Amino acid sequence: MELEQAKKRINELTKELHHYNYAYYMEDKSLIPDHEFDLLLKELIDLEAQFPNLKRTDSPTQRVGGTINKAFETVQHSTRMLSLGNTYSEEDLLEFDNRVAKGLEGQPYEYFCELKFDGVAISLQYENDVLVRAVTRGDGTKGDDITDNARTIRSIPLKINSNLDKLEVRGEVFMPKTVFEELNLEREEAGEDLYANARNTASGSLKMMDSAQVAKRKLDCYLYMLLAEGHDSHEEAIHNLEQWGFNVSPTYQKCGNIQEVLDYIHSWSEKRHELPVETDGIVIKVNNLDQQELLGFTAKTPKWAISYKYKSENACTKLNAVTYQVGRTGAITPVAELEPVLLAGTTVKRASLHNANEIERLDLHEGDFVFVEKGGEIIPKVTSVDLSQRSGKSKAITYITHCPACNTELVRKEGEASHYCPNTEACPPQIKGRIEHFIHRNAMNIDSLGERTISLLYEKGWLNKPSDLYKLTKEQLLELEGFKELSATNLLTGIERSKQAPFEAVLFGLGIRYVGKTVAEKLIEHFRNIDALMAAGFDELVGVQEIGDRIAESVIAYFSEQTNREEIERLKSAGLQFVTTANEKQSNILADKTFVVSGVFTNYSRDELKNTIKANGGKVVSSISKKLDYLIAGDKMGPSKKEKAEKLEVRIISEEDFESLLLK
Ligand code: IVH
């Protein structure tokens, strides 16, 4: 494609994709099917790869990330990013109102109220309506330049329509509650430590070095402040932001006096739990900008704004017992079994006590009445004991010394808060937990096998480790309660099919501590087969992107266990995949040749065909130009493509012709 033509197409695609993105993320409207969107995006990615100089700063391809930052540059804020004074009571708020009234010397004034979003403050700079820089709050004076990461956040517009040369907006990046819950679910399944709350997770995500990883975190952003000329009140600023294409939470309200502010506070005290974002209070701002200026600032906070924090909700209930759970890694988690109590809209029956230190800190006694609290954390926690309700005779809770499942003496590794059951080989919940992990949909995906069947097979002595699955017979299954011909066949088919699961799934399924799905992918990208991975030393492991000391040590520890090595041998013999074939270089036979793939094929999917081209040294592009070597034409190829190729005298070949190219 000629430069001019490419430029035109890039501009068209950019505009079109922005339009779809805006409709999707800001208006909840899906204007085209996902796969069509992906095709357009792919076309743009390919064009940008072909013509890197034409890549626009506001390109929608930046949403998928891909840039790796070794370190973030520190940059100075144009004006300080301040924090807000906090109040916790209505009296404090009335005092704030008195100070405002006094400061304004009798002028009439209004407030503008917003929710206080619990995330990470960010500043976005636009020049000629294009996002040029995103900076974290940092210490308020200077922060980190995280532009590449911010560009992956779909609700941060890369292009706006303010018609101003320059402007800055500030707001809050957050992880939606549902995204946070899903992420934790995945981590739980991968045996990884759970993230404590959405706020810290959002903050950690924004500072990841690989922007493609940030893109996967599905962060969101609300804007609540505009630094630019041309408006007289905060209300106008907010309306401008909305009109220019920024994501503003629709929960704001203008209030004529402090009583209306209090009403606003009350109206959101429960309803806020239904919002997609965690909130911990309300921000009250004097609406008029001249009045804001008149009121001014203290050293750290504006005198024209304040936040009202909701009390974190708590309830008091009876501790019925402390029970102990054994995870698949042997980690013991103490759990408070509570008399059911209503808290922040849900009934709470159990709360995590984390570890022995926590029980000691609380000085927990049998039969105590305890306060439970639900803050930003999803799992409620026991914060304290109501000593006034403790009977003099009650005994302190003593932590168990032996595994509740297999009675092995527990160990506590140096520097770790948790106790572990070291009986890895024979402790039932550990054995069953490892198998449940192995068959999980993110791993071998044997969905015809459930927790109950695993238990039954375990009790029969037929299922102690993943490789035992591949030895199960129909006769054995038919002996199990509830199994019939059909269910037995289904299960065996599921097990057989799992032999085709890719190496990524197998490696994840092994359940190596800290090796979740993403880590498994990164390791495989580098090592490609299990033998290379097993032979890797610490230095080589930490040399892989995203692999830190903790993961490297865990991988080494896993493979140094004889039982694990033997199990891998058994799984290999069963026929599982321990090598990746993805993007493998097969030859260089197509070196320097460019291809366009179009239409539907008999022996390949389009992606397979493209991968084969790349694996043999060829290059896949999306548009037909004079310089193109081959157009591989399948069924249903668009007539315009054919016409164009003919006009430019590009060779049009069939699937079979392509295969014979590989044989040369
Ligand atoms: S206005 C000078 N509005 O709370 C006023 N802040 O404690 C600057 N925050 O750093 C902030 N929601 O990260 C404002 N609707 C909202 C907010 C909000 C959350 C955060 C923000 C700020 C912190 C101040």
Residues whose N, C-alpha, C, O or C-beta is under 5 A from the ligand:
A	BS01	IVH	L82 S83 L84 E114 L115 K116 F117 V120 A121 E172 Y224 V283 P302
